[in-house]
Amino acid sequence: MTIHLLTALAGGARLDRAIADQLPALSRTLVQRLIAEGSVTVNGHPARASDRPLPGDAIRVDVPAPA
């Protein structure tokens, strides 16, 4: 598993878009799946793809190792 710790840089963008912008190796579709599976938290709380993190929010993305 790979863990990515991000900080929201600007407010207003959807969470899935904000993550995909900061982690270009992950497609937005993959990011949406990780969010749905509970592998993404914002400030330690489960998140939804439509959430809009505020600047400075701590985002954790757990990406499972490839099978």
N, C-alpha and C positions, 0 to 999 in steps of 0.2 A: 504494500500500500504506500502511496505517496501522499503526503500531507502538504497542502499549500496554505500558507497564512497570508492573507491579503488585508489591505486597509482600503475601504471605500474612498476613492479620490474625489468624487463629485456627487452631489445629490441629484435626484431626478431620474436616473437611469434604472431600468428594471434590473433586478439582481442577476438574472441569467445573462443579460447583455454586459453588465459590469464585469462579471467573472470572465466571460469569453473575451472581452477586450483586454483584460490584464493577463490572461493565460491563452494566448493565441494557438497553442498546441491542442487545446480542447475545443471541439466544435460546440456551438450553442446547443445543439440537440443533445450532446453528451452531458453538458452542464445541466440542462433541464431534467435529464434522467437522474443524474446524481442528486439534484434537489428533491425530486419526487421520492427517491429511495431514502432520504434523510441523511445523506452524506455531506450536506452543506448546512452550516450554522452561521448565524449572525449574532455576534455578542453572546455566544453560547446557547442560543435558542434555535430550534428548528426553523427553517425558512421556506418561503414559497417563491417560485420563479417570478411572480408579479410584485414581490416586495421591492421597495425602493430604499436601499440603504442610504443613510446620511453620511456626509463626509466624516471620516474618522472611525466609522463602524468597523469592528473586527470580523472578517469573513474567513471561515475555515472550510476548505474543500478537501475531502478525503477521496482520493482516486484509487480504486482497487487495482492491484497488479494485473496485467493481462493474463488471461488463462492459457 
